[in-house]
Amino acid sequence: MGLLVVKAIRIALLGLLLFGATGFRLHGDPELRVSPGELQAAFILRLAHFVEWPPLPEEDPFVIILLGNSSTEAALRRQASGKSIGGHPIEVRRVDDVELVEDASLVFVGEDFRRWTDTITHLYEQRPVLTVGENQNFIRRGGVISLFFEEDHIRLAINQGASQRAGLSLDPQLLAVAAEVIP
Amino acid sequence: MAAFSRFTTLCFRRPIPRRVGAWCLMAAGGLVASLGAMAPRPSPETLGIENLGLEDLLDVRVESVSRKSESLFETAAAIGVLTDDEIRRTGAMVLPEVLRYAAGVQVSQHTSRGWAISIRGFNLDSTNKLEVLMDGRSAYSPLFSGVIWDGPDYLLADLDRIEVIRGPGATMWGANAVNGVINIYSKGSEETLGGRLETTVGAPESFVQSMRYGAQLAKHTYARVWAKYASEDRTWFENGEKSPYGDTEIARVGFRADHLPSDSTRFVMTGEYFTDKLGIQHYDYPTYEGGHLLLRWEQELANESSLNTQVYYDRYNRLYLGIFEEQRETADVSLRHRLRLAGRHDIVWGAGYRYSWDDTFQIAVPYLEPASEGFGVANFYLQDEFSWTDSFHLVLGAKQEYNSLVDRWEFQPSARAKWLTSPHTMFWAAVSRSVRTPARTDTDLRWITPNFAFYGTDDYRSEKAVSFELGHRFRVDDTFSAEISLFRNLYDDLATVESYPGNTYRYQNMQKGDAWGGEFTLEYHPVYWARFSLNYSYLDETFRLKPGSNADPDSSAAAIGNDARHLSTLGATLEFRHALELSGYLRYVDELPDPRVPAYLTLDLRLSWSPRPGFEMSLLGRNLLDDRHPEYRAASPYRNEISRSVQLQVTWAY
C-alpha cells in the first residue's frame, strides 16, 4: 500500500513539474500587493481629511501619537513627511507608556497596547483627539475609529458617540464607507 | 553527470543515483528560470497608495505573506498556534509547560526537568517521532532519535509563537517528523527593544530570574541579549519523600541580532550558552552544557516569492545521570526557495546538509560501539501547490534524504488537497509517507552483563508510517472558529527487542501498528473581554508483532509508547478594567495504559494585573485540584509526582 502511494506521488510530482515548466513565464504575474502597515498608514492620513477638529493655534503641528510598536510606524513616518492636515504640518511621535499627551490630535493604538485600550480611551475621552485602533472591537471600548483587516482588505468601523464626546465632526462620506457604525 | 557522481561520492562515500541527480537538475532549472522573477519586491514609494482616495484604499489588497492568520486558515494540515499572548497567559516558565495547552499534545512530566512529549502517540522519555525546531535549529538528538526536553528553552516572553503541526511534516521538515513538528519562533530584535526584568517565585521551592535588554545598534540593525536563571527543588516521590534528583539549577545567556536593510530583507544571528545542573545533590557540576551560533538570511522577492538560507553550529556535553556521557557537535546548512510559476504554481524547494559528530563515554554498563561517530544527513525537497481553481488546490511534495549512519536513502512524499468552499470554511485531505531513521543507539548500543547481552543492529530499518488525514475548518470572523482533524496512521518496522540463543537480545523492527483518532478545537470570543477555548483529542492504537518475531507482544507495544486515549483542555480568559486579567485552564489527561498511570484532572488559574505597560504582576496556581499526582512511569515508591504549586511573578519593562 505504502509503495503504491509512493510511486503514484512520484509520478504526479514529475507530471506537475513538467506542466509547470511548460507553462512558465520569465516574469511572473506582477499582482502588486501592499504591506498592512503601509495600507494602514495611507488610510489614517486619508481619513484625517474627513474629520474636523476644533481649530488649532496657527503655529502648532498636527501631532499623531503612535502607542506601542507597530508595522505602521515606519510607513506613517515616511508617508506623513512633508505633509499637512488642515494647514498644520504633521508630526509623528512614538510613545511607549499610557500617559496623556496634551498636544495630540490623533492617537493610534497599536495591537501590543490592546490590553490598555480602556485606560487609553478613558484618558482621551472628552478631548478633541481622534483615537484609532487596530482591531474591530476598539470602537466598543470607547475608541472612535477601528481600522482592521477583513481577508485581504482594510476596513473601517466608527463609534459615533465617541466622536461626538470628543468634539469631532465626521464627514458623512466617512460614515458611508464604514463597515460598521455604532451610536 | 560523471563529475557530479565523483563529487557526491566524495561527500557521501557513495555515488548518488541518477534519478536524484535528475531531481537536483530540475530544481536548479526551476531556480534559474525564476531568476527573472528574482527582482526584489517593489518599494512602497513606487506604489503611490498615499494618493488614493477612500474607496480605492478599501479596494487595495494586502499581501498574504505577512498575514499569518490567513495562511494558517488555508493550511492543508492539522496545525495549531500558541500566540505570544497565549504563551503569557499560561504562566509557564519553561517551554515544555507551555505545550500542555496546545491541542493534541501529550505532556507527561516524569522528573523535575524531564518531560515525555508526543503528538498522536508513541510517548516516551525521548519521543522519537516528533521534530522540534527552535528558530530553525533542530532540538532532535541523533543519539537516540528524540528530544530531551530540558534542552530547548528561551525567555518565553520573547517568543513570537509556537506552531504545532500534528501529523507528518516529513516533506518539509525531514525524517523523524513522523507524528508532528513543533516550530518555535522568537520575536525579531526590533520588536524587543528596551529592558525587561522578570522575577518568579514559587512554592514549593522554585525561583526564576530572567532579564533582557534590546537596543537599536545602527540604522537598520537591532539586537537583544538575554539571560535566564532558574532554580528549583520540588519533586516528590510517591512515598512522600522529596526526590534528591529534583534539585536543579539552570543558567542560560543568549542573544539575537537582526539587520533589516529593507522591507524585504532580514539577516538574523542568534547565539546561546547554557549550563544546567540536574540533580545537584549528586552532581555539583554541569550535567548539560553547550551553546550554538546561527546565521540566517531571509529575502522576499517579487511575486510573493522568497529565499531563505541558514547555517548553524551547535555543541553540547550531556551527562545521562549515572549511565553515560555524550559530547556532540552539529553543523547544518540549508536553503529554501519559494517561487510562483505560471500564476498557478506555488513551489517550495529546498536542500540541506547536516553533519553531526559525537564522543561518548561509558560510565555504567551500556556503551556505544563505536564510541565516537560522525555522520551526515543530506536532504532535498520539492513541493508544489497547484491552484486547480481559485478555491481548490493540490499540494504535492516529496523529500529525498540520505543518512550516512545507515547508508540509506529515504523518500518521503506527501499529497494534499484543500478546498476553500467559502472564506469561512475549508476542507483538506492528505496522504503522506514518513520515516524515523535509526539513531546511534539503535545501531550501536551495547549492554553486556554476565547474564545477558544486548546489541543494537547495523541492519536496523527505519520505522515507517503512511498517514491518511482529513480536516475541516470553520470560522465566523474573530468571534468563533472551530476545526476538526482526523487521521489514520499505518506503521511498519516498529522497534522490537528480539531474543537469540545464549541470552542475547537485539534491536529489530518486527512490529506493525495501526493508529487512528483526531483532534477538535474550538475558540469563542463573544465579547472583547472574554475568550474561551476547548480542545479534545482522541487516540486509538493497536500494535501487532510481525511473523518471525519472538518478542512479547504486550511489552513490545508498551515499549514504544505510553499514550492516553483522551486529552482535553478547556480554557477561559476574562479581561476586567484596569488591565486585570483572569485566565484558567481545566485539563484532563486520560490514564496511560502500560506502565499504568491514573487519569488526572487539573485546574490552573492565573490572575494578572498590569496598571501600565512595563509593569505586570501575576499570581498563578497550578494543579489546584489535588495535592500531587503522577504523570509518568510505573507505580513504585519512587515514582515522581507533580505537586500543587503557587507562583508569584513580577515583570518590569523599561
Boltz contact constraints between the chains, C-beta under 6 A:
constraints:
  - contact:
      token1: [A, 2]
      token2: [B, 433]
      max_distance: 6.0
  - contact:
      token1: [A, 2]
      token2: [B, 466]
      max_distance: 6.0
  - contact:
      token1: [A, 5]
      token2: [B, 431]
      max_distance: 6.0
  - contact:
      token1: [A, 6]
      token2: [B, 413]
      max_distance: 6.0
  - contact:
      token1: [A, 6]
      token2: [B, 433]
      max_distance: 6.0
  - contact:
      token1: [A, 9]
      token2: [B, 413]
      max_distance: 6.0
  - contact:
      token1: [A, 9]
      token2: [B, 415]
      max_distance: 6.0
  - contact:
      token1: [A, 12]
      token2: [B, 396]
      max_distance: 6.0
  - contact:
      token1: [A, 13]
      token2: [B, 396]
      max_distance: 6.0
  - contact:
      token1: [A, 13]
      token2: [B, 398]
      max_distance: 6.0
  - contact:
      token1: [A, 16]
      token2: [B, 384]
      max_distance: 6.0
  - contact:
      token1: [A, 16]
      token2: [B, 396]
      max_distance: 6.0
  - contact:
      token1: [A, 17]
      token2: [B, 26]
      max_distance: 6.0
  - contact:
      token1: [A, 20]
      token2: [B, 341]
      max_distance: 6.0
  - contact:
      token1: [A, 20]
      token2: [B, 345]
      max_distance: 6.0
  - contact:
      token1: [A, 23]
      token2: [B, 342]
      max_distance: 6.0
  - contact:
      token1: [A, 24]
      token2: [B, 33]
      max_distance: 6.0
  - contact:
      token1: [A, 24]
      token2: [B, 341]
      max_distance: 6.0
  - contact:
      token1: [A, 24]
      token2: [B, 342]
      max_distance: 6.0
  - contact:
      token1: [A, 26]
      token2: [B, 36]
      max_distance: 6.0
  - contact:
      token1: [A, 27]
      token2: [B, 36]
      max_distance: 6.0
  - contact:
      token1: [A, 28]
      token2: [B, 37]
      max_distance: 6.0
  - contact:
      token1: [A, 28]
      token2: [B, 303]
      max_distance: 6.0
  - contact:
      token1: [A, 28]
      token2: [B, 340]
      max_distance: 6.0
  - contact:
      token1: [A, 29]
      token2: [B, 343]
      max_distance: 6.0
  - contact:
      token1: [A, 33]
      token2: [B, 61]
      max_distance: 6.0
  - contact:
      token1: [A, 33]
      token2: [B, 63]
      max_distance: 6.0
  - contact:
      token1: [A, 34]
      token2: [B, 49]
      max_distance: 6.0
  - contact:
      token1: [A, 34]
      token2: [B, 60]
      max_distance: 6.0
  - contact:
      token1: [A, 35]
      token2: [B, 66]
      max_distance: 6.0
  - contact:
      token1: [A, 36]
      token2: [B, 62]
      max_distance: 6.0
  - contact:
      token1: [A, 36]
      token2: [B, 66]
      max_distance: 6.0
  - contact:
      token1: [A, 38]
      token2: [B, 44]
      max_distance: 6.0
  - contact:
      token1: [A, 39]
      token2: [B, 60]
      max_distance: 6.0
  - contact:
      token1: [A, 39]
      token2: [B, 62]
      max_distance: 6.0
  - contact:
      token1: [A, 42]
      token2: [B, 49]
      max_distance: 6.0
  - contact:
      token1: [A, 42]
      token2: [B, 50]
      max_distance: 6.0
  - contact:
      token1: [A, 42]
      token2: [B, 57]
      max_distance: 6.0
  - contact:
      token1: [A, 43]
      token2: [B, 57]
      max_distance: 6.0
  - contact:
      token1: [A, 46]
      token2: [B, 54]
      max_distance: 6.0
  - contact:
      token1: [A, 69]
      token2: [B, 191]
      max_distance: 6.0
  - contact:
      token1: [A, 79]
      token2: [B, 50]
      max_distance: 6.0
  - contact:
      token1: [A, 98]
      token2: [B, 612]
      max_distance: 6.0
  - contact:
      token1: [A, 115]
      token2: [B, 579]
      max_distance: 6.0
  - contact:
      token1: [A, 116]
      token2: [B, 579]
      max_distance: 6.0
  - contact:
      token1: [A, 118]
      token2: [B, 577]
      max_distance: 6.0
  - contact:
      token1: [A, 137]
      token2: [B, 528]
      max_distance: 6.0
  - contact:
      token1: [A, 140]
      token2: [B, 528]
      max_distance: 6.0
  - contact:
      token1: [A, 151]
      token2: [B, 423]
      max_distance: 6.0
  - contact:
      token1: [A, 152]
      token2: [B, 61]
      max_distance: 6.0
  - contact:
      token1: [A, 152]
      token2: [B, 62]
      max_distance: 6.0
  - contact:
      token1: [A, 177]
      token2: [B, 54]
      max_distance: 6.0
